[in-house]
Amino acid sequence: VQGHELIPLKMAQFLVTNGVALYLKMLLVDNLMHADLHPGNIMVDCH
């Protein structure tokens, strides 16, 4: 696929790694299951 990179690769890897860790914490530690998880329900603040 050709096009413009939306975010740098390092940032994408960071977001995926932390997103999975946070989801597993939410599921296994907090006993909460988000049934409608999609990119529209995820907010990232880089500050």
BELSUL-V597848 format. One record per residue. RES is the residue in one small letter. PHI is phi in whole degrees, 0 to 359 (* if undefined). OMEGA is omega in whole degrees, -180 to 180 (999 if undefined). Layout:
RES|PHI|OMEGA / RES|PHI|OMEGA
//
This chain:
v|*|179 / q|256|178 / g|156|-179 / h|265|177 / e|288|-179 / l|286|176 / i|222|179 / p|299|-178 / l|304|-180 / k|300|179 / m|293|179 / a|298|179 / q|297|178 / f|298|-179 / l|295|180 / v|293|-179 / t|301|-178 / n|288|177 / g|297|178 / v|295|180 / a|299|180 / l|293|179 / y|295|179 / l|296|176 / k|298|180 / m|301|-177 / l|284|-171 / l|269|-178 / v|263|-176 / d|273|-178 / n|53|179 / l|236|177 / m|244|177 / h|275|-173 / a|275|-177 / d|231|-176 / l|277|176 / h|207|-175 / p|305|178 / g|291|180 / n|257|-179 / i|239|178 / m|247|179 / v|243|177 / d|246|-175 / c|277|-178 / h|253|999
//
